[in-house]
Amino acid sequence: MKIFCLGCAGKISRESVLDLLKSEKITRVTIADNNEKNGNEVVSWLKDNRVDYVKADVFQTDQTSNLINGYDLVMDGTPISINHESTKCIAKAGVHGVNLNGTGPEFAFHDDFSKAGKSYVPGFGMTPGITNVMARYAHDRLDTINTIRISHGAFRPFAFSPAITETTRIEYEPDLKDRIVYENNEFKQVEPFARPLDVTLPEPFGTHTQYIIPHAETQTIPKSFKNKGVQLVEVRGTWPPANMQLLRALYDWGFLKNETVDVKGVKVGVMDAIASHLLQSEQGTTTKLYGYALHVEVTGMENGKPICYTLTNHHPASDGSVPDWSGLRAYTRSVGIPMSIAAQLILDDQISDIGVIAPELAFKPELVFSELEKRKILIKAKKVD
């Protein structure tokens, strides 16, 4: 099997590749990135003779799709802002695909993948991705669904990479149209810091006030679970307390609008300047506790009784006691590994259909949970009536 790893020179997606290479079925992996220095650095880090590098630019559709031809699947780790362009390249090449963050543009290429007889899963990291599968676990057991509340804690620095800095800023942009909830059969746009809720995450992450964020689960789950009558879907998230404190201040002072200011005759976006500072500062690139915490709560009826399913994840501590999970890698491995699992399940014909398939419909939850457990990531489910 030959895998084309688009935009996988970052700290998260390289973990997807590392996990992929543990399979003997993989015969070739190509790191394809526009940053030649970073791409070759990842090749060296992986230390595997099955891996090579090629320069690729997703804005050059014909050129990149030609590079993809001959591969079995593309793992796409490019930033959120270019999901449409990267998916267009994969669809034109007519191969299987999966990306890390799936925000919606991918579904425009459903017919292209279907005609090619290929499958594409948008958004199979921790969230979206594993959270969708956790919700599906409850869906499969309930007769009807009332509410789905998805929460996560991403315990990582504000700005350990440009792509992560971009994600952090975008989720709290004041006028973002995709910051929505699904309620009473309609989507409703909400403001930043809307609908605060205290959520107790799995240890050692504790209880945090969380707010609605723009995430793909809210867009896909209402349609996927329509047969169960779901009335409410909300997705919340948090980062380390210091990150949230900074975000709140940036929002209150209007900095998240990224308005242009004049600095000694140079025009710059105020958030662009702050992001650049954070990327170069200790405060922006370090934090006290690392990891990824998920909490999914689904309520509904089962056998005539009101039931609540609560699912959480658990991974090795970031204190260095478990090899390869120390510090930031407790976060990057948590996010990167699921994309590799999805890629391998697609190649093993374990996916439900062809075309673009939402994460909650793509695979059997028990199969995904089993693969996660092999990699020291446990999913625990609690049922309360």
C-alpha positions in Angstrom: 0.0 0.0 0.0 1.3 3.5 -1.0 0.2 6.5 1.1 0.5 10.1 0.0 0.7 12.3 3.1 -0.4 15.8 2.1 0.7 18.6 4.5 2.1 16.1 7.0 5.2 18.0 7.9 3.6 19.4 11.1 3.9 18.1 14.6 0.5 16.5 14.6 0.3 14.8 11.2 3.8 13.3 11.5 2.3 11.3 14.4 -0.3 10.0 12.0 2.6 8.9 9.6 4.6 7.3 12.4 1.6 5.2 13.5 0.9 4.3 9.8 4.5 3.0 9.4 3.9 0.4 12.2 1.9 -1.6 9.6 3.8 -4.0 7.4 1.2 -3.5 4.7 2.6 0.0 4.0 5.2 -0.1 1.3 5.7 3.6 0.6 4.9 6.8 2.3 5.5 10.2 0.6 5.5 13.3 2.8 4.1 16.0 0.5 4.4 19.6 1.8 5.0 23.0 0.4 7.7 23.6 3.0 10.7 21.6 1.8 12.8 22.1 5.0 10.1 20.9 7.3 9.2 18.0 4.9 12.7 16.7 4.8 13.0 17.1 8.6 10.0 14.8 9.1 11.6 12.2 6.7 14.7 12.3 8.9 12.7 12.1 12.1 10.7 9.0 10.9 13.9 7.1 10.2 12.2 4.6 7.8 13.4 3.8 4.3 9.9 3.5 3.0 9.5 7.3 3.4 10.4 10.0 0.9 9.5 13.7 0.3 8.0 15.7 -2.6 7.2 19.4 -2.7 3.5 19.9 -3.3 1.2 22.9 -3.4 -2.6 22.3 -3.1 -3.3 25.5 -5.0 -1.8 23.8 -8.1 -4.6 21.3 -8.5 -3.4 19.5 -11.7 0.2 19.3 -10.6 -0.6 17.9 -7.1 -3.3 15.5 -8.4 -0.7 14.1 -10.8 1.7 13.6 -7.9 -1.1 11.6 -6.1 -1.8 9.3 -9.0 -0.6 5.8 -8.3 -1.1 6.0 -4.6 -3.8 4.1 -2.7 -4.8 6.8 -0.2 -4.1 10.4 0.9 -3.8 11.4 4.5 -4.4 15.2 4.5 -2.9 17.2 7.4 -3.1 20.6 5.7 -4.6 23.6 7.7 -8.4 24.2 8.0 -8.3 27.2 5.7 -7.4 25.2 2.6 -9.6 22.1 3.1 -11.4 22.8 -0.2 -8.2 23.1 -2.2 -6.6 19.9 -0.7 -9.8 17.8 -1.1 -10.1 19.0 -4.7 -6.6 17.6 -5.5 -7.5 14.2 -3.9 -10.9 14.0 -5.7 -9.3 14.7 -9.0 -6.7 12.0 -8.5 -9.5 9.5 -7.7 -8.1 7.9 -4.6 -9.2 7.2 -1.1 -8.7 10.0 1.5 -9.0 11.2 5.1 -8.3 14.5 6.6 -7.6 15.8 10.1 -10.1 18.6 10.7 -13.0 18.4 8.2 -15.0 21.6 8.2 -17.5 21.0 5.4 -16.1 21.9 2.0 -15.2 18.2 1.4 -18.8 17.2 0.9 -18.9 19.2 -2.4 -16.7 16.4 -3.8 -19.0 13.5 -2.8 -20.0 12.6 -6.4 -16.4 12.7 -7.6 -15.4 10.1 -4.9 -18.5 8.0 -5.5 -17.9 7.9 -9.3 -14.3 6.8 -8.6 -15.5 4.1 -6.2 -13.5 5.6 -3.4 -14.2 6.8 0.1 -13.2 10.0 1.9 -13.6 10.8 5.6 -13.5 14.5 6.5 -12.3 15.2 10.0 -10.8 12.1 11.8 -8.6 13.5 14.6 -9.8 13.6 18.2 -12.5 16.2 17.6 -14.0 16.0 15.1 -13.4 12.3 14.7 -13.3 10.3 17.8 -16.0 12.5 19.4 -18.3 11.6 16.4 -17.6 7.9 16.9 -18.4 8.3 20.7 -21.7 9.9 19.9 -22.4 7.1 17.4 -21.8 4.5 20.2 -24.7 6.0 22.2 -26.8 6.4 19.0 -26.6 2.7 18.3 -28.0 1.9 21.7 -30.7 4.5 22.2 -34.2 4.3 20.6 -34.5 8.1 20.4 -32.0 10.9 21.1 -32.8 14.1 22.9 -29.5 15.9 23.4 -25.9 15.5 22.3 -23.3 17.6 24.1 -19.7 17.2 22.9 -16.9 18.8 25.0 -13.1 18.6 24.8 -10.1 20.1 26.4 -7.1 20.6 24.2 -4.2 21.0 26.6 -1.5 22.4 24.5 0.3 25.8 24.0 -1.6 28.6 22.4 0.9 28.7 19.5 3.2 25.7 19.0 2.7 25.9 15.3 1.2 28.5 12.8 -1.7 26.2 11.9 -2.6 25.7 15.6 -2.4 29.5 16.2 -4.7 30.0 13.2 -7.2 27.5 14.6 -7.2 29.1 18.0 -7.9 32.5 16.6 -10.5 31.5 14.1 -12.7 29.6 16.6 -13.4 32.9 18.5 -13.6 35.3 15.6 -16.6 37.7 16.5 -18.7 37.2 13.3 -17.9 33.6 12.4 -21.0 32.1 10.7 -20.0 28.5 11.5 -20.2 29.0 15.2 -23.6 27.3 15.5 -25.7 24.9 17.6 -28.5 22.6 16.4 -31.6 23.1 18.4 -35.3 22.2 17.7 -34.6 21.3 14.1 -32.7 24.4 13.1 -29.1 25.7 13.2 -28.6 28.8 15.2 -25.5 31.1 15.1 -24.1 32.1 18.4 -21.6 34.6 19.6 -18.1 33.8 21.0 -18.2 32.6 24.6 -21.9 31.5 24.3 -23.7 29.1 26.5 -21.1 28.5 29.3 -21.2 25.1 30.9 -19.0 23.6 33.5 -17.7 20.2 32.2 -15.7 17.7 34.2 -13.1 16.2 32.0 -11.3 12.9 32.7 -8.4 13.2 35.1 -6.0 14.8 35.4 -7.7 17.6 33.4 -10.4 18.7 35.9 -13.5 20.8 35.6 -13.6 23.8 33.3 -16.1 26.3 32.0 -16.6 25.6 28.3 -18.2 27.6 25.5 -19.7 26.8 22.1 -17.1 26.5 19.3 -17.4 26.0 15.6 -16.9 22.3 14.9 -17.9 19.9 12.2 -19.8 17.6 14.6 -22.6 20.2 14.8 -22.9 20.3 11.0 -23.0 16.5 10.3 -24.5 14.7 13.3 -28.0 16.2 13.1 -28.4 14.8 9.6 -26.6 11.5 10.3 -28.8 10.9 13.4 -32.0 12.4 12.1 -33.8 9.0 12.4 -33.5 9.1 16.2 -35.1 12.6 16.4 -32.2 14.4 17.9 -33.3 17.8 19.3 -30.0 19.4 20.4 -26.3 19.2 19.3 -23.8 21.4 21.0 -20.0 21.3 20.8 -17.9 23.1 23.4 -14.2 23.3 24.0 -11.5 24.7 26.2 -7.7 25.2 26.3 -5.5 25.6 29.3 -6.8 28.3 31.6 -4.1 30.8 30.7 -5.0 30.4 27.0 -8.7 31.0 27.7 -7.8 34.1 29.8 -5.8 35.5 27.0 -8.6 34.8 24.4 -11.2 36.5 26.6 -9.1 39.6 26.8 -8.4 39.6 23.1 -12.1 39.3 22.4 -13.1 42.0 24.9 -10.6 44.4 23.5 -11.7 43.8 19.9 -8.3 42.4 18.9 -9.8 39.2 17.4 -11.3 41.3 14.6 -7.7 41.5 13.3 -8.1 45.1 12.2 -5.1 46.7 10.5 -2.9 49.1 12.5 0.0 51.3 11.6 3.2 50.4 13.4 5.9 52.9 12.5 4.7 53.2 9.0 4.1 49.5 8.5 0.5 48.2 8.1 -0.1 44.9 10.0 -3.2 43.0 11.4 -3.2 43.4 15.1 -3.9 39.6 15.6 -1.2 38.8 13.0 1.3 40.7 15.2 0.1 39.0 18.4 0.2 35.6 16.8 3.8 36.2 15.5 4.8 37.2 19.1 3.2 34.1 20.6 4.9 31.8 18.1 8.3 33.3 19.1 7.7 33.4 22.9 8.0 30.9 25.7 4.5 31.8 27.0 3.0 31.0 23.6 4.8 27.8 23.0 4.7 26.0 26.4 2.1 25.0 28.9 2.0 23.2 32.3 -0.2 20.2 31.4 -0.3 18.4 28.0 -2.9 16.1 26.5 -6.4 15.8 25.0 -9.6 15.2 27.0 -12.9 14.2 25.5 -16.4 14.2 27.2 -19.5 13.3 25.2 -22.9 13.1 26.8 -25.9 11.8 25.0 -29.4 11.6 26.4 -32.5 9.8 25.1 -34.8 6.9 25.5 -33.9 3.2 25.6 -36.5 0.5 26.1 -39.0 3.1 27.4 -36.6 4.6 29.9 -34.7 7.9 29.9 -31.0 7.1 29.6 -27.8 9.1 29.6 -24.5 7.8 28.1 -21.3 9.6 29.0 -18.1 8.7 27.2 -14.6 9.8 28.0 -11.1 9.1 26.7 -7.9 8.3 28.7 -4.3 8.3 27.5 -0.9 8.0 29.1 0.3 10.9 31.2 2.6 13.6 29.7 5.1 13.4 32.6 7.5 11.1 30.8 6.5 7.9 32.6 5.4 6.4 29.3 7.8 6.5 26.3 6.7 8.7 23.4 4.0 10.4 25.4 6.1 13.0 27.1 5.1 16.7 27.0 3.6 18.0 23.8 3.5 14.5 22.3 0.7 13.6 24.7 -1.4 16.1 22.7 0.0 15.5 19.2 -0.2 11.7 19.4 -3.8 11.9 20.6 -4.8 14.0 17.6 -2.6 12.4 15.0 -3.2 8.7 15.7 -6.9 8.6 14.8 -6.2 9.8 11.2 -3.9 6.8 10.7 -6.5 4.4 12.1 -9.1 5.8 9.7 -6.7 5.4 6.8 -5.9 1.8 7.7 -9.6 0.9 8.2 -10.4 2.3 4.7 -7.6 0.3 3.2 -8.9 -2.8 5.0 -12.4 -2.3 3.5 -13.9 -1.6 6.9 -15.6 1.6 5.8 -19.3 1.7 5.4 -19.7 3.2 1.9 -18.1 5.1 -0.9 -18.2 8.9 -1.4 -17.6 11.5 1.3 -18.8 10.0 4.6 -19.1 11.8 7.9 -16.9 10.3 10.7 -19.9 9.1 12.8 -21.1 7.0 9.8 -17.8 5.7 8.5 -16.8 2.9 10.9 -18.2 0.7 13.6 -17.5 2.4 17.0 -16.3 -0.8 18.6 -13.7 -1.3 15.8 -12.3 2.2 16.3 -12.2 1.9 20.1 -10.3 -1.4 19.8 -7.7 0.2 17.5 -7.3 3.1 19.9 -6.8 0.7 22.8 -3.9 -1.0 21.0 -2.3 2.4 21.0 -2.9 3.1 24.8 -5.9 5.4 24.2 -9.0 4.0 26.1 -12.6 5.0 25.6 -14.8 4.5 28.6 -18.6 4.5 28.5 -21.0 5.0 31.4 -24.7 4.4 31.2 -27.1 6.1 33.8 -30.9 5.8 33.9 
